[in-house]
């Protein structure tokens, strides 16, 4: 449910938060959670939640893909604002 196109395209950064899941093994397990307030799955105007946990293979992990996307956006926006214009 988290990766449906209508949810992803309407998602904003403020809709995301992380949640530590307890008793999931030796290492800490953190879930990425999104609040869903629109779309086909939310027909009754209730706040719903979608979640994703980290996959052991970074190439197919949704959280890793999101992190790479945000990292590249941050650096491309930073480059645009720090470039000097020729005189």
PyMOL commands that set and color helices and strands:
alter all, ss='L'
color gray80, all
select helices_A, chain A and resi 5-10+13-15+62-82
alter helices_A, ss='H'
color red, helices_A
select strands_A, chain A and resi 16-21+29-36+48-53
alter strands_A, ss='S'
color yellow, strands_A
deselect
rebuild
show_as cartoon
